[in-house]
Amino acid sequence: MKFIQEYCLCLLDRKMMSTAIKVSLVVGSVLAIVNHGSAILAGTMNRDRWISVGLTYLVPYGVNIHGQYISRKKGC
């Protein structure tokens, strides 16, 4: 339980956020193009697809924050 609380605090840690946002923008954009590029170009995006695109950016953000958190915890 302590791990989850600490991780949640890290999600809004300004020191970690800058790196996580950059990673999220790059990785999220690549994944969004791979997964939804044809629908974007065809103009067939719907609400569910746009929600999926949003989640596509949140996942790399969360993973990067987790990596930074674990790295700091281990003292790397």
Buried (B, 14 or more C-beta within 10 A) or exposed (E): EEEEEEBEEBBEBEEBBEBBBEBBEEBBBEBBBEBBEEBBEEEEBEEEBEEBBEEBBEEBBBBBBBBBBEEBEEEE
